[in-house]
Amino acid sequence: MYRRNNAEEVVPEETKVWECVADDCKGWIRDNFTSSDDQKCPLCGSEMKAGTRMLQAINNPKNY
């Protein structure tokens, strides 16, 4: 049995993110999914710093 995959390949693009500064935590969140610049890690509560990652684009305009 053969199966065709007609889905288009989504090309990753450089995306702004917030990354946890704690060495033992791998928490991060996309910038366009946050509500302020003063971020706390949702996993451990540590501070977060701005960074970038190669991710698939997700449209979520800030409307809050």
The first five atom37 places (N, CA, C, CB, O) and aatype in JSON, in Angstrom:
{
  "aatype": [12, 18, 1, 1, 2, 2, 0, 6, 6, 19, 19, 14, 6, 6, 16, 11, 19, 17, 6, 4, 19, 0, 3, 3, 4, 11, 7, 17, 9, 1, 3, 2, 13, 16, 15, 15, 3, 3, 5, 11, 4, 14, 10, 4, 7, 15, 6, 12, 11, 0, 7, 16, 1, 12, 10, 5, 0, 9, 2, 2, 14, 11, 2, 18],
  "atom_mask": [
    [1, 1, 1, 1, 1],
    [1, 1, 1, 1, 1],
    [1, 1, 1, 1, 1],
    [1, 1, 1, 1, 1],
    [1, 1, 1, 1, 1],
    [1, 1, 1, 1, 1],
    [1, 1, 1, 1, 1],
    [1, 1, 1, 1, 1],
    [1, 1, 1, 1, 1],
    [1, 1, 1, 1, 1],
    [1, 1, 1, 1, 1],
    [1, 1, 1, 1, 1],
    [1, 1, 1, 1, 1],
    [1, 1, 1, 1, 1],
    [1, 1, 1, 1, 1],
    [1, 1, 1, 1, 1],
    [1, 1, 1, 1, 1],
    [1, 1, 1, 1, 1],
    [1, 1, 1, 1, 1],
    [1, 1, 1, 1, 1],
    [1, 1, 1, 1, 1],
    [1, 1, 1, 1, 1],
    [1, 1, 1, 1, 1],
    [1, 1, 1, 1, 1],
    [1, 1, 1, 1, 1],
    [1, 1, 1, 1, 1],
    [1, 1, 1, 0, 1],
    [1, 1, 1, 1, 1],
    [1, 1, 1, 1, 1],
    [1, 1, 1, 1, 1],
    [1, 1, 1, 1, 1],
    [1, 1, 1, 1, 1],
    [1, 1, 1, 1, 1],
    [1, 1, 1, 1, 1],
    [1, 1, 1, 1, 1],
    [1, 1, 1, 1, 1],
    [1, 1, 1, 1, 1],
    [1, 1, 1, 1, 1],
    [1, 1, 1, 1, 1],
    [1, 1, 1, 1, 1],
    [1, 1, 1, 1, 1],
    [1, 1, 1, 1, 1],
    [1, 1, 1, 1, 1],
    [1, 1, 1, 1, 1],
    [1, 1, 1, 0, 1],
    [1, 1, 1, 1, 1],
    [1, 1, 1, 1, 1],
    [1, 1, 1, 1, 1],
    [1, 1, 1, 1, 1],
    [1, 1, 1, 1, 1],
    [1, 1, 1, 0, 1],
    [1, 1, 1, 1, 1],
    [1, 1, 1, 1, 1],
    [1, 1, 1, 1, 1],
    [1, 1, 1, 1, 1],
    [1, 1, 1, 1, 1],
    [1, 1, 1, 1, 1],
    [1, 1, 1, 1, 1],
    [1, 1, 1, 1, 1],
    [1, 1, 1, 1, 1],
    [1, 1, 1, 1, 1],
    [1, 1, 1, 1, 1],
    [1, 1, 1, 1, 1],
    [1, 1, 1, 1, 1]
  ],
  "atom_positions": [
    [[0.84, -1.16, 0.0], [0.0, 0.0, 0.0], [0.9, 1.24, 0.0], [-0.96, -0.01, 1.21], [1.83, 1.36, 0.8]],
    [[0.59, 2.14, -0.9], [1.36, 3.37, -1.0], [0.51, 4.55, -0.56], [1.87, 3.58, -2.44], [-0.7, 4.57, -0.75]],
    [[1.17, 5.51, 0.02], [0.47, 6.69, 0.51], [1.17, 7.93, -0.02], [0.41, 6.7, 2.07], [2.39, 8.07, 0.1]],
    [[0.4, 8.83, -0.6], [0.98, 10.08, -1.1], [0.9, 11.14, -0.02], [0.25, 10.54, -2.37], [-0.09, 11.28, 0.69]],
    [[1.97, 11.89, 0.08], [2.01, 13.0, 1.01], [1.97, 14.28, 0.19], [3.28, 12.95, 1.94], [2.98, 14.7, -0.35]],
    [[0.8, 14.9, 0.1], [0.63, 16.09, -0.71], [0.87, 17.38, 0.06], [-0.74, 16.11, -1.31], [0.71, 18.47, -0.49]],
    [[1.24, 17.28, 1.31], [1.47, 18.48, 2.12], [2.75, 19.17, 1.65], [1.56, 18.12, 3.63], [3.76, 18.53, 1.37]],
    [[2.67, 20.49, 1.57], [3.84, 21.26, 1.19], [4.84, 21.31, 2.34], [3.44, 22.69, 0.75], [4.45, 21.37, 3.51]],
    [[6.1, 21.28, 2.0], [7.13, 21.38, 3.02], [7.2, 22.83, 3.5], [8.51, 20.9, 2.48], [7.28, 23.75, 2.68]],
    [[7.17, 23.02, 4.81], [7.24, 24.36, 5.38], [8.71, 24.66, 5.69], [6.36, 24.48, 6.67], [9.37, 23.93, 6.43]],
    [[9.2, 25.73, 5.11], [10.6, 26.09, 5.28], [10.76, 26.87, 6.58], [11.1, 26.93, 4.07], [10.03, 27.84, 6.81]],
    [[11.7, 26.46, 7.44], [11.92, 27.2, 8.68], [12.48, 28.59, 8.4], [12.86, 26.42, 9.61], [13.19, 28.8, 7.41]],
    [[12.16, 29.54, 9.27], [12.7, 30.89, 9.15], [13.19, 31.35, 10.52], [11.64, 31.87, 8.59], [12.76, 30.83, 11.54]],
    [[14.08, 32.32, 10.52], [14.61, 32.84, 11.78], [13.49, 33.55, 12.53], [15.81, 33.8, 11.52], [12.86, 34.48, 12.01]],
    [[13.24, 33.11, 13.76], [12.11, 33.59, 14.56], [12.63, 34.12, 15.89], [11.07, 32.47, 14.78], [13.47, 33.49, 16.52]],
    [[12.12, 35.28, 16.32], [12.48, 35.84, 17.63], [11.83, 35.01, 18.72], [12.06, 37.33, 17.74], [10.64, 34.69, 18.65]],
    [[12.61, 34.66, 19.75], [12.12, 33.88, 20.88], [12.68, 34.44, 22.18], [12.51, 32.39, 20.72], [13.61, 35.24, 22.17]],
    [[12.1, 34.01, 23.3], [12.63, 34.25, 24.63], [13.13, 32.92, 25.16], [11.55, 34.89, 25.59], [12.4, 31.93, 25.11]],
    [[14.38, 32.88, 25.66], [15.0, 31.64, 26.14], [15.35, 31.78, 27.62], [16.26, 31.3, 25.3], [15.82, 32.82, 28.07]],
    [[15.13, 30.71, 28.35], [15.43, 30.68, 29.78], [16.95, 30.76, 29.98], [14.86, 29.41, 30.44], [17.71, 30.14, 29.25]],
    [[17.38, 31.54, 30.99], [18.81, 31.69, 31.27], [19.35, 30.62, 32.21], [19.09, 33.06, 31.86], [20.56, 30.48, 32.36]],
    [[18.47, 29.85, 32.85], [18.91, 28.8, 33.78], [19.61, 27.67, 33.0], [17.71, 28.23, 34.59], [19.11, 27.22, 31.97]],
    [[20.76, 27.24, 33.51], [21.54, 26.21, 32.83], [20.81, 24.87, 32.73], [22.85, 26.01, 33.54], [20.99, 24.14, 31.76]],
    [[20.01, 24.54, 33.73], [19.35, 23.24, 33.76], [17.93, 23.25, 33.18], [19.31, 22.73, 35.17], [17.21, 22.27, 33.3]],
    [[17.52, 24.37, 32.55], [16.18, 24.49, 31.98], [16.27, 24.74, 30.48], [15.38, 25.63, 32.67], [17.14, 25.49, 30.02]],
    [[15.4, 24.12, 29.72], [15.39, 24.28, 28.28], [14.16, 25.06, 27.8], [15.45, 22.92, 27.6], [13.78, 24.95, 26.64]],
    [[13.54, 25.84, 28.69], [12.34, 26.58, 28.36], [12.57, 27.7, 27.37], [0.0, 0.0, 0.0], [13.59, 28.39, 27.43]],
    [[11.62, 27.89, 26.47], [11.64, 29.01, 25.52], [10.23, 29.23, 25.01], [12.63, 28.74, 24.34], [9.39, 28.34, 25.1]],
    [[9.98, 30.43, 24.46], [8.66, 30.77, 23.91], [8.86, 31.76, 22.76], [7.72, 31.36, 25.02], [9.76, 32.6, 22.8]],
    [[8.01, 31.63, 21.74], [8.08, 32.57, 20.62], [7.73, 33.98, 21.1], [7.11, 32.13, 19.48], [6.87, 34.15, 21.96]],
    [[8.4, 34.99, 20.54], [8.16, 36.37, 20.93], [6.72, 36.79, 20.64], [9.12, 37.29, 20.22], [6.13, 37.52, 21.43]],
    [[6.16, 36.33, 19.52], [4.8, 36.76, 19.17], [3.72, 36.01, 19.96], [4.56, 36.58, 17.68], [2.54, 36.16, 19.68]],
    [[4.11, 35.2, 20.95], [3.16, 34.53, 21.84], [3.3, 35.05, 23.27], [3.38, 33.01, 21.8], [2.79, 34.42, 24.2]],
    [[3.98, 36.18, 23.46], [4.16, 36.75, 24.78], [3.4, 38.07, 24.89], [5.64, 36.95, 25.09], [3.03, 38.67, 23.88]],
    [[3.19, 38.52, 26.11], [2.43, 39.76, 26.32], [3.28, 40.92, 26.83], [1.32, 39.51, 27.28], [2.79, 42.05, 26.85]],
    [[4.53, 40.69, 27.23], [5.37, 41.78, 27.71], [6.84, 41.44, 27.5], [5.1, 42.07, 29.21], [7.19, 40.31, 27.16]],
    [[7.71, 42.44, 27.69], [9.15, 42.22, 27.54], [9.8, 41.69, 28.8], [9.82, 43.51, 27.14], [10.91, 41.16, 28.74]],
    [[9.14, 41.81, 29.96], [9.66, 41.29, 31.22], [9.17, 39.86, 31.38], [9.23, 42.17, 32.43], [8.06, 39.64, 31.88]],
    [[9.97, 38.91, 30.97], [9.53, 37.52, 30.91], [10.09, 36.69, 32.06], [9.93, 36.9, 29.6], [11.23, 36.89, 32.49]],
    [[9.3, 35.78, 32.54], [9.72, 34.74, 33.49], [9.47, 33.4, 32.81], [8.94, 34.84, 34.86], [8.47, 33.23, 32.11]],
    [[10.37, 32.47, 33.0], [10.23, 31.15, 32.39], [8.99, 30.44, 32.95], [11.5, 30.3, 32.64], [8.83, 30.36, 34.17]],
    [[8.11, 29.93, 32.08], [6.93, 29.23, 32.56], [7.25, 27.88, 33.2], [5.96, 29.04, 31.43], [6.41, 27.31, 33.9]],
    [[8.45, 27.36, 32.97], [8.81, 26.06, 33.52], [9.5, 26.16, 34.89], [9.72, 25.33, 32.56], [9.2, 25.38, 35.79]],
    [[10.42, 27.13, 35.03], [11.19, 27.2, 36.27], [11.11, 28.55, 36.98], [12.62, 26.88, 35.99], [11.55, 28.66, 38.12]],
    [[10.57, 29.59, 36.33], [10.43, 30.89, 36.95], [11.65, 31.79, 36.84], [0.0, 0.0, 0.0], [11.64, 32.9, 37.37]],
    [[12.7, 31.34, 36.16], [13.9, 32.16, 36.0], [13.68, 33.25, 34.96], [15.1, 31.27, 35.6], [12.68, 33.25, 34.24]],
    [[14.64, 34.19, 34.9], [14.59, 35.24, 33.89], [14.76, 34.62, 32.5], [15.68, 36.31, 34.16], [15.29, 33.52, 32.35]],
    [[14.31, 35.36, 31.49], [14.48, 34.91, 30.11], [15.17, 36.02, 29.32], [13.1, 34.54, 29.46], [15.02, 37.2, 29.64]],
    [[15.93, 35.63, 28.28], [16.61, 36.61, 27.44], [16.15, 36.42, 25.99], [18.15, 36.46, 27.55], [15.73, 35.33, 25.6]],
    [[16.23, 37.49, 25.22], [15.82, 37.44, 23.82], [16.84, 36.65, 23.01], [15.67, 38.87, 23.24], [18.04, 36.69, 23.29]],
    [[16.35, 35.93, 22.01], [17.2, 35.16, 21.12], [16.47, 34.86, 19.83], [0.0, 0.0, 0.0], [15.38, 35.38, 19.6]],
    [[17.06, 34.01, 18.99], [16.42, 33.59, 17.75], [16.59, 32.08, 17.57], [17.02, 34.36, 16.53], [17.53, 31.48, 18.09]],
    [[15.66, 31.49, 16.83], [15.7, 30.07, 16.48], [15.15, 29.9, 15.08], [14.88, 29.21, 17.5], [14.37, 30.72, 14.61]],
    [[15.56, 28.85, 14.41], [15.03, 28.51, 13.1], [13.79, 27.65, 13.33], [16.09, 27.76, 12.21], [13.89, 26.49, 13.72]],
    [[12.6, 28.23, 13.08], [11.33, 27.56, 13.33], [10.38, 27.75, 12.16], [10.69, 28.09, 14.62], [10.56, 28.66, 11.34]],
    [[9.37, 26.89, 12.08], [8.32, 27.08, 11.1], [7.49, 28.29, 11.49], [7.43, 25.8, 10.98], [7.22, 28.51, 12.67]],
    [[7.09, 29.07, 10.51], [6.33, 30.29, 10.78], [4.94, 29.96, 11.29], [6.24, 31.15, 9.51], [4.25, 29.1, 10.75]],
    [[4.53, 30.67, 12.34], [3.18, 30.58, 12.88], [2.69, 32.0, 13.05], [3.13, 29.78, 14.25], [3.32, 32.8, 13.74]],
    [[1.57, 32.33, 12.42], [1.06, 33.68, 12.48], [0.21, 33.85, 13.74], [0.24, 34.02, 11.22], [-0.8, 33.17, 13.91]],
    [[0.63, 34.75, 14.62], [-0.13, 35.08, 15.83], [0.1, 36.55, 16.14], [0.3, 34.17, 17.05], [0.94, 36.88, 16.97]],
    [[-0.62, 37.43, 15.47], [-0.42, 38.86, 15.72], [-0.78, 39.22, 17.16], [-1.24, 39.7, 14.74], [-1.75, 38.7, 17.72]],
    [[0.0, 40.12, 17.73], [-0.25, 40.56, 19.1], [-1.45, 41.46, 19.12], [0.97, 41.28, 19.7], [-1.39, 42.58, 18.61]],
    [[-2.54, 41.0, 19.69], [-3.78, 41.78, 19.79], [-4.25, 41.85, 21.23], [-4.88, 41.17, 18.9], [-5.43, 41.65, 21.49]],
    [[-3.35, 42.12, 22.18], [-3.8, 42.21, 23.55], [-3.51, 43.54, 24.13], [-3.17, 41.15, 24.38], [-3.82, 43.79, 25.3]]
  ]
}
